[in-house]
Amino acid sequence: MNSQELLDGSGVSFMAQQFQLLNSQLATLSAGMNDIRALLAEQNEKIDGCMAHIVNLREENESLKVRVTDLEKKMDATSAPTIYSEVTSRLEREKNVIINGIDESVDDTKAVSNILLELNLPKPLHPTRMYRLGKQDLSKIRPLKVEFSSRQEALSILTRRPKLPLKEFPNVKIKNDYTPRLREELTSMYKEIEQRRAHGENLRVKFVSKQPTIVSATPKRPRDE
């Protein structure tokens, strides 16, 4: 088409048709781009969802690894002699308490007597033996193991330990005398509880038939006024 034809009516009509065609093609391309953008956004959402699911799977996998390890340890420790030794040790340790925070420069017997006096026990208690645990180290205070003649005596101290005045005994802590195996079980359970609490579970450790068990920590009901 020459310049003269572009100037007459047929040329103008041709150009108008070309512009309409171009506009139609641009509209089609624009719609296609919008569809592609929507598809990409949908795929990104799916990828984000998959990543979150992968993170959850990893956390669950770590938790399962811990449980499997614990089960393997328990299976290795289920022989009759081992069980008998563990049960016997736990029964013996129920007569004891572990006291942390008593300075080694003071007299242990006098310090324990002062603590027992502050607990306001129903009757006076007299330890059968007490001694420090571990090798002496001037950089830290060793725990003091205190043995009594019965489980009831040790239990009466453990139940009244919140009564110990914090002002007079700021560093003193009274604890159960657990076996190494029981301490490992409790440590593992507390780690599991921490992981499960992150997913919204409210849990705690409860001793059922003298065996630590993870149970639901049901909130206490308020007393009726």
Secondary structure, DSSP 8 states (H G I E B T S, - for coil): --HHHHHSHHHHHHHHHHHHHHHHHHHHHHHHHHHHHHHHHHHHHHHHHHHHHHHHHHHHHHHHHHHHHHHHHHHHT-SHHHHHHHHHHHHHHTTEEEEE---TTS-HHHHHHHHHHHTT-SS----SEEEE-S---TTS---EEEE-SSHHHHHHHHHHGGGS-TTT-TT-EEEE---HHHHHHHHHHHHHHHHHHTTT--EEEEEETTEEEEEE---------
